[in-house]
Amino acid sequence: MNTPLKCTLVIGGAVCVIALGLIVGVVRPWKHALGAQPPSPDVEVVRVEQKDVPIYGEWIGTLDGLVNADVRAQVTGYLQIQGYREGSYVKQGQILFQIDPRPFQAALDQAEGQLAQAKATLANAQAVQHRTELDVQRYTPLAREQAASEQDLDNSIQNNLAAIATVETAKAQIKTSEAAVETAKINLEFTRLVAPIDGIAGQALLQVGALVSPGSGAVTSVSTVDPIKVYFTVSEPQYLAWRKRFPTEESRLEADKNLRLQLILADGSTYDHEGRFYFADRQVNESTGAIRIAGLFPNPGSVLRPVQTNL
């Protein structure tokens, strides 16, 4: 069972505390003497002292990555290689898993073959259209001079229009084939499951040999942990009291910047680095009457890890 973190918040500067002077009477024992006056008591005077004392609050916190990114399969296939060590730092674009690429490479090869065929069809259609266009150019003056029949001219014009349509169809087929090639390239690229961000890569949730698909869930996760977020909750009255102390947006933002957070770890030690206020959630939890606050802490060396403790 994890021991929760304590998040100590130093609230808005300090409050002025005046220690009032105390007059303490110390009465020493004395004997009643007949007709004698009692001795005067000794008097101690404490000097009035004024000083600033910070106001502290303590809450239970939980750690979370600044950015948490799930790594999921976007194509269906068998995991072939695991390319990282669990819990290690990874760079954006680093390969984490490799899905068997052979079916996707075959699909790409087929799509590229169909594209080449479509280009050849276009070249043939353009040759035919060029020939029919020449027929139109030849029959037009002959028909004017009545050296060729109007029927011959009409036939050449119709043949040319049909050839033009064939060329346009071939061009459309090329666009379709190009799109198929691009899709095949994307699917082949999707066989490489890479780190979407720089950060710490988590446990492999599926092992080499497992069949993955877009619906099989996350294979692993990567979290940015420097800086690292700490979530804690404060009651709605506490939050409202803070807001009332700084009624304008300007004064509140300045006060938020001056807040300082300390982290007491599970072993009772205080974390070496101070944190700062990050944000307050947009709503109050209906069931608990509390609002979630986030702080940011520097985390050199990735000493702190996400979800290290539970609320």
C-alpha positions in Angstrom: 0.0 0.0 0.0 1.5 3.4 -1.0 2.0 6.2 1.5 0.4 9.4 0.2 2.4 12.5 -0.5 1.8 15.6 1.5 1.6 18.8 -0.4 2.3 21.8 1.8 1.2 25.2 0.4 2.7 28.5 1.7 -0.3 30.9 1.3 0.1 34.3 -0.1 3.1 35.9 1.6 2.6 36.2 5.4 0.3 37.3 8.1 1.3 39.9 10.7 1.2 38.5 14.2 1.6 40.8 17.3 2.6 39.1 20.5 1.0 41.1 23.3 3.1 41.9 26.4 2.4 39.5 29.2 2.6 40.5 32.8 3.2 37.5 34.9 2.9 37.7 38.6 5.0 35.2 40.5 4.0 35.1 44.1 6.6 33.6 46.4 5.5 31.9 49.6 5.4 34.2 52.7 4.2 33.9 56.2 1.6 36.0 57.6 3.2 38.2 60.2 1.1 40.0 62.6 0.7 43.5 61.4 3.3 43.0 58.7 2.6 44.1 55.0 2.9 41.3 52.4 6.1 41.5 50.2 5.6 43.0 46.7 5.4 40.3 44.1 8.2 39.9 41.5 7.1 41.1 38.0 8.3 39.8 34.7 7.7 41.8 31.5 7.8 40.3 28.0 8.8 42.7 25.2 6.2 43.1 22.4 7.5 41.6 19.2 6.1 42.0 15.7 7.0 39.5 12.9 5.6 37.9 9.7 4.5 34.3 10.0 3.7 32.3 6.8 0.3 30.5 6.7 0.6 26.8 5.7 -1.9 24.3 4.5 -1.4 20.6 4.0 -3.1 18.3 1.5 -2.7 14.8 0.2 -1.3 14.9 -3.4 -0.8 12.5 -6.2 1.8 12.7 -9.0 1.1 12.8 -12.7 3.0 13.4 -15.9 2.8 16.8 -17.5 1.9 15.0 -20.7 0.8 11.4 -20.8 0.6 9.8 -24.3 -0.7 6.3 -25.0 0.9 4.3 -27.7 -1.7 2.3 -29.7 -1.7 0.2 -32.8 -3.4 1.7 -35.8 -3.1 -1.4 -38.0 -3.7 -5.1 -37.3 -0.7 -7.4 -37.0 1.6 -9.3 -34.7 4.1 -7.6 -32.5 7.5 -8.6 -33.8 10.1 -6.5 -31.9 10.2 -4.5 -28.6 12.7 -1.7 -29.2 12.9 -0.1 -25.7 13.6 -0.9 -22.1 10.6 -0.4 -19.8 10.9 2.6 -17.5 13.7 4.2 -19.6 13.8 7.6 -21.2 12.9 7.7 -24.9 13.1 10.4 -27.5 10.2 11.4 -29.8 10.1 9.2 -32.9 12.1 6.4 -31.2 10.7 3.0 -32.2 9.0 1.2 -29.2 7.4 -1.8 -31.1 7.5 -3.2 -34.6 4.5 -4.9 -36.1 5.2 -7.5 -38.7 5.5 -5.3 -41.8 5.5 -8.0 -44.5 1.7 -7.9 -45.4 1.8 -4.1 -45.5 4.9 -4.1 -47.7 3.2 -6.5 -50.1 0.1 -4.2 -50.2 2.4 -1.2 -51.0 4.1 -3.2 -53.8 0.7 -4.1 -55.3 -0.5 -0.5 -55.1 2.7 0.8 -56.8 2.2 -1.8 -59.6 -1.4 -0.7 -60.1 -0.2 2.9 -60.3 2.4 2.0 -63.0 -0.3 0.2 -64.9 -2.6 3.2 -64.7 0.2 5.5 -66.0 0.7 3.1 -68.9 -3.0 3.2 -69.7 -2.9 7.0 -69.7 0.0 7.0 -72.1 -1.8 4.7 -74.5 -5.0 6.8 -74.2 -3.1 10.0 -74.9 -1.6 8.4 -78.0 -5.0 7.3 -79.3 -6.4 10.8 -78.6 -3.5 12.4 -80.5 -4.3 10.2 -83.5 -8.0 11.0 -83.5 -7.2 14.7 -83.1 -5.1 14.5 -86.2 -8.0 12.9 -88.1 -10.2 15.8 -87.1 -7.6 18.3 -88.4 -7.3 16.4 -91.6 -11.0 15.9 -92.4 -12.0 19.4 -91.5 -10.5 21.2 -94.6 -11.4 18.2 -96.8 -15.0 18.4 -95.8 -15.1 22.1 -96.6 -13.7 21.4 -100.0 -16.1 18.5 -100.4 -13.1 16.2 -100.8 -14.3 14.2 -97.8 -17.8 13.5 -96.6 -19.4 15.1 -93.7 -19.9 11.7 -92.2 -16.1 11.1 -92.2 -15.6 14.4 -90.4 -18.4 13.6 -87.8 -16.9 10.2 -87.2 -13.4 11.7 -86.6 -14.9 14.3 -84.2 -16.8 11.6 -82.2 -13.7 9.4 -82.1 -11.7 12.3 -80.7 -14.2 13.1 -78.0 -14.3 9.5 -76.9 -10.5 9.4 -76.8 -10.5 12.6 -74.7 -12.9 10.9 -72.2 -10.6 7.9 -72.1 -7.7 10.1 -71.3 -9.6 11.8 -68.4 -10.6 8.4 -67.1 -7.0 7.2 -67.1 -6.0 10.4 -65.3 -8.6 9.7 -62.6 -7.4 6.2 -62.3 -3.9 7.4 -61.7 -5.2 9.7 -58.9 -7.0 6.7 -57.3 -3.8 4.5 -57.6 -1.7 7.3 -56.1 -4.1 7.5 -53.2 -3.8 3.7 -52.7 0.0 3.9 -52.8 -0.1 6.7 -50.2 -2.5 4.7 -48.0 -0.3 1.7 -48.2 2.8 3.8 -47.3 0.9 5.1 -44.2 -0.1 1.7 -43.1 3.4 0.4 -43.5 4.6 3.4 -41.4 2.0 2.5 -38.8 3.7 -0.9 -38.3 6.4 1.2 -36.4 5.0 2.2 -33.0 7.1 5.1 -32.0 7.3 7.5 -29.0 5.0 10.4 -29.7 6.9 12.6 -27.2 10.1 12.7 -25.2 9.6 11.1 -21.8 9.6 8.0 -19.7 8.2 4.9 -21.4 6.1 2.7 -19.2 5.5 -1.0 -18.8 4.8 -3.0 -22.0 1.1 -4.0 -21.7 1.4 -6.4 -24.6 4.3 -8.7 -25.4 6.1 -9.7 -28.6 3.9 -12.2 -30.5 0.7 -10.6 -29.5 -1.9 -9.7 -32.1 -2.7 -6.0 -32.0 -5.3 -3.9 -33.7 -6.8 -0.4 -33.5 -9.2 -1.8 -30.9 -6.8 -3.6 -28.7 -6.0 -0.7 -26.4 -2.7 0.9 -25.4 0.5 -1.1 -25.9 2.4 1.2 -23.6 2.5 4.9 -22.5 5.0 7.7 -22.4 5.0 10.5 -19.9 6.8 13.8 -19.7 8.0 14.1 -16.1 10.2 17.2 -15.9 8.4 19.2 -14.7 5.9 16.9 -13.1 2.4 17.7 -12.0 1.1 17.2 -8.4 -2.7 17.1 -8.0 -4.4 17.9 -4.6 -7.9 18.9 -3.6 -9.0 21.8 -1.4 -12.4 22.4 0.0 -14.7 24.8 -1.7 -14.8 27.2 1.3 -10.9 27.3 1.3 -10.9 28.1 -2.4 -13.6 30.8 -2.1 -11.7 32.4 0.8 -8.6 32.6 -1.3 -10.5 34.2 -4.2 -12.1 36.7 -1.9 -8.7 37.9 -0.6 -7.8 38.8 -4.2 -11.0 39.9 -5.9 -9.5 41.2 -9.1 -8.0 39.0 -11.8 -4.8 40.9 -11.8 -4.3 40.6 -8.0 -5.2 36.9 -8.0 -2.8 36.1 -10.8 0.0 37.9 -9.0 -0.9 36.0 -5.8 -1.0 32.7 -7.6 2.5 33.3 -8.9 3.8 33.9 -5.4 2.4 30.6 -4.0 5.1 28.2 -3.1 4.6 24.4 -2.8 6.6 21.9 -0.8 6.4 18.1 -1.3 6.7 15.8 1.6 7.6 12.4 0.2 6.4 8.9 1.4 9.5 8.5 3.5 8.8 11.7 5.4 11.6 13.7 3.7 10.9 17.1 2.0 11.6 17.2 -1.7 14.5 19.3 -2.6 12.7 21.5 -5.1 9.9 24.0 -4.5 6.8 23.8 -6.8 4.5 26.5 -8.1 0.8 26.8 -8.7 -0.3 25.5 -12.1 -4.1 25.7 -12.4 -7.4 25.2 -10.6 -9.9 22.8 -12.2 -13.0 24.3 -13.9 -15.5 22.8 -11.5 -16.1 21.6 -7.9 -16.6 17.9 -7.4 -20.3 17.4 -6.7 -19.8 14.4 -4.4 -16.8 15.7 -2.3 -17.4 19.5 -2.4 -13.7 20.0 -3.2 -11.9 21.5 -6.2 -8.8 20.0 -7.8 -5.6 22.0 -7.8 -2.4 21.3 -9.8 1.1 22.3 -9.0 4.3 21.9 -11.0 7.6 20.7 -9.6 11.0 20.5 -11.2 12.1 16.9 -11.6 15.7 16.6 -12.6 16.8 13.1 -13.0 13.2 11.9 -13.1 13.3 11.0 -9.4 9.5 11.4 -9.1 7.3 9.2 -11.3 3.6 9.6 -12.4 1.0 7.9 -10.2 3.7 7.1 -7.6 1.1 7.4 -4.8 -2.7 7.2 -4.5 -5.0 9.8 -3.1 
